Amino acid sequence: MTGDRLGIGVVGLGRWANWAHLPGWARDGRCRIVAVCDTDAGRAAEAAGRYGAVAVTDYRDLISRDDIDIVDVVTRDSEHFGINLAAIEAGKHVLSEKPVAHDHHDVRRVAELARAKGLKTKVGFTFRYSPAVRYLKDMISRGDLGTPFIYNAYEQNSQWLSPQVPLRNRERGGGGPIRVASLEGYGAPVIDIGHWLMESDLTSVVGVLRNFIPERLVAETGLMDRVNIDDADIFIGEFASGALCSVQSSFVTVGNYPGIEVRVYGSEGAAIARLVEEFGICETLKTAQPDDVEFREIEVPAEYYPPGGSPRESWRTLYYANLTANFASEVLGEIPGNEGSFTDGLWVQEVINAVEISHHERRWVSLPLDGEPLDAEPLDGERGN
Ligand SMILES: NC(=O)c1ccc[n+]([C@@H]2O[C@H](COP(=O)([O-])OP(=O)(O)OC[C@H]3O[C@@H](n4cnc5c(N)ncnc54)[C@H](O)[C@@H]3O)[C@@H](O)[C@H]2O)c1
């Protein structure tokens, strides 16, 4: 703590850090951005100037500071694991952008190390922190929808519909077997929300990955190349509770950001949270009762918004302000438990890996993948339930 405020260190100062993370921390009076790090010295200096922080270019110089309580990792996907591991080894609470690591064995390793050290972790599952989704969670928990039967979800928009929009391909190789892309980037958030809302683990999945746009402009080379990635996918699954799940994700489908819709159908009612920026509104929540059948829009109570927030704000700052505030409350012990933790990230990564196996072997795949329970001794409130 610096004074009576949590010290925050942000690593990786690209687009997403500037759109969502840094504004979220800056909006919270309990937090102070102490240091910022980017391998690009100019980016580090620019953010440091804006937030009154120290600039560094080596994340180890940030992690080693005594005045930092939370390390926030917003680098490229391939960098997350190493920085997460180093930060947890140094005794810091960690917020990591997804994925915590590409392989679920690595996610398990950092999740277990954090638990052993009594540290809180959080994955950048942005959409769990949408006011509409959080209100829906409370409605389900208090029984408004009765027993949940079915969870339907999609995340899809047209971000890479044009092959001319550069895609970073370093980690994805050219040809060869199809590799996961949309499922990890776009499927992950709605897998997480389903797990959280339905309060049950998926026990089996079957799915298909598809590459609709074979050639793309590769950011690293500036050339068109064969890029065999999943730009669309669909899977279905069974929850331990007996409920059913369907998930569809794509970044080559016409529609606006963030492009999420989640639906829960229960014995007493149903609800649809639509997180698509349309006509200046970033989200809506609709519900229906068995007697009236029609879905009607309902108002999300003010307490689900960050200070000054509204559905007319950008979803990026709105949701992230809720996420960073929630993590600060957990680290300060103002609320119990640790929702959306690396353990939740582990579960999501296992589901992604299971769908990949299902696609390649064209069969149902059982979860958990190693036949082990994910969390033998859960901390109070962990796994986000
Ligand atoms: N949760 C969400 O909704 C959401 C949305 C967008 C992006 N993201 C994630 O956020 C992350 C960042 O995405 P972006 O679009 O901002 O990328 P970006 O390329 O714009 O920014 C990444 C930054 O990290 C810096 N960097 C790279 N390696 C570093 C290292 N070892 N140490 C310090 N800095 C380093 C780069 O110089 C760059 O400034 C990605 O993992 C992405 O998947 C999440």
Ligand as a Chemical Component Dictionary entry (heavy atoms), coordinates in Angstrom:
data_LIG
# 
_chem_comp.id                   LIG 
_chem_comp.type                 NON-POLYMER 
_chem_comp.pdbx_formal_charge   0 
_chem_comp.three_letter_code    LIG 
# 
loop_
_chem_comp_atom.comp_id 
_chem_comp_atom.atom_id 
_chem_comp_atom.alt_atom_id 
_chem_comp_atom.type_symbol 
_chem_comp_atom.charge 
_chem_comp_atom.model_Cartn_x 
_chem_comp_atom.model_Cartn_y 
_chem_comp_atom.model_Cartn_z 
_chem_comp_atom.pdbx_ordinal 
LIG N1  N1  N 0  -10.605 -8.706  -22.188 1  
LIG C1  C1  C 0  -10.840 -8.107  -23.351 2  
LIG O1  O1  O 0  -11.982 -7.843  -23.683 3  
LIG C2  C2  C 0  -9.681  -7.752  -24.255 4  
LIG C3  C3  C 0  -9.859  -6.863  -25.331 5  
LIG C4  C4  C 0  -8.762  -6.509  -26.107 6  
LIG C5  C5  C 0  -7.519  -7.070  -25.832 7  
LIG N2  N2  N 1  -7.385  -7.967  -24.810 8  
LIG C6  C6  C 0  -6.064  -8.560  -24.498 9  
LIG O2  O2  O 0  -5.190  -7.551  -24.017 10 
LIG C7  C7  C 0  -3.840  -7.883  -24.379 11 
LIG C8  C8  C 0  -3.162  -6.683  -25.050 12 
LIG O3  O3  O 0  -3.819  -6.417  -26.272 13 
LIG P1  P1  P 0  -3.562  -5.044  -27.072 14 
LIG O4  O4  O 0  -4.538  -5.016  -28.175 15 
LIG O5  O5  O -1 -3.508  -3.902  -26.122 16 
LIG O6  O6  O 0  -2.091  -5.314  -27.663 17 
LIG P2  P2  P 0  -1.019  -4.225  -28.106 18 
LIG O7  O7  O 0  -0.072  -4.895  -29.016 19 
LIG O8  O8  O 0  -1.694  -2.967  -28.534 20 
LIG O9  O9  O 0  -0.244  -3.892  -26.738 21 
LIG C9  C9  C 0  0.657   -4.784  -26.123 22 
LIG C10 C10 C 0  1.772   -3.927  -25.485 23 
LIG O10 O10 O 0  2.605   -4.767  -24.703 24 
LIG C11 C11 C 0  3.948   -4.357  -24.897 25 
LIG N3  N3  N 0  4.817   -5.489  -24.554 26 
LIG C12 C12 C 0  5.031   -6.629  -25.250 27 
LIG N4  N4  N 0  5.865   -7.441  -24.564 28 
LIG C13 C13 C 0  6.155   -6.808  -23.404 29 
LIG C14 C14 C 0  6.928   -7.143  -22.269 30 
LIG N5  N5  N 0  7.593   -8.312  -22.185 31 
LIG N6  N6  N 0  7.010   -6.259  -21.258 32 
LIG C15 C15 C 0  6.352   -5.069  -21.317 33 
LIG N7  N7  N 0  5.581   -4.700  -22.369 34 
LIG C16 C16 C 0  5.484   -5.558  -23.396 35 
LIG C17 C17 C 0  3.996   -3.941  -26.360 36 
LIG O11 O11 O 0  5.100   -3.087  -26.623 37 
LIG C18 C18 C 0  2.665   -3.246  -26.518 38 
LIG O12 O12 O 0  2.738   -1.859  -26.206 39 
LIG C19 C19 C 0  -3.913  -9.134  -25.250 40 
LIG O13 O13 O 0  -3.648  -10.275 -24.468 41 
LIG C20 C20 C 0  -5.355  -9.146  -25.707 42 
LIG O14 O14 O 0  -5.825  -10.466 -25.953 43 
LIG C21 C21 C 0  -8.433  -8.291  -24.021 44 
# 
loop_
_chem_comp_bond.comp_id 
_chem_comp_bond.atom_id_1 
_chem_comp_bond.atom_id_2 
_chem_comp_bond.value_order 
_chem_comp_bond.pdbx_ordinal 
LIG N1  C1  SING 1  
LIG C1  O1  DOUB 2  
LIG C1  C2  SING 3  
LIG C2  C3  SING 4  
LIG C2  C21 DOUB 5  
LIG C3  C4  DOUB 6  
LIG C4  C5  SING 7  
LIG C5  N2  DOUB 8  
LIG N2  C6  SING 9  
LIG N2  C21 SING 10 
LIG C6  O2  SING 11 
LIG C6  C20 SING 12 
LIG O2  C7  SING 13 
LIG C7  C8  SING 14 
LIG C7  C19 SING 15 
LIG C8  O3  SING 16 
LIG O3  P1  SING 17 
LIG P1  O4  DOUB 18 
LIG P1  O5  SING 19 
LIG P1  O6  SING 20 
LIG O6  P2  SING 21 
LIG P2  O7  DOUB 22 
LIG P2  O8  SING 23 
LIG P2  O9  SING 24 
LIG O9  C9  SING 25 
LIG C9  C10 SING 26 
LIG C10 O10 SING 27 
LIG C10 C18 SING 28 
LIG O10 C11 SING 29 
LIG C11 N3  SING 30 
LIG C11 C17 SING 31 
LIG N3  C12 SING 32 
LIG N3  C16 SING 33 
LIG C12 N4  DOUB 34 
LIG N4  C13 SING 35 
LIG C13 C14 SING 36 
LIG C13 C16 DOUB 37 
LIG C14 N5  SING 38 
LIG C14 N6  DOUB 39 
LIG N6  C15 SING 40 
LIG C15 N7  DOUB 41 
LIG N7  C16 SING 42 
LIG C17 O11 SING 43 
LIG C17 C18 SING 44 
LIG C18 O12 SING 45 
LIG C19 O13 SING 46 
LIG C19 C20 SING 47 
LIG C20 O14 SING 48 
# 
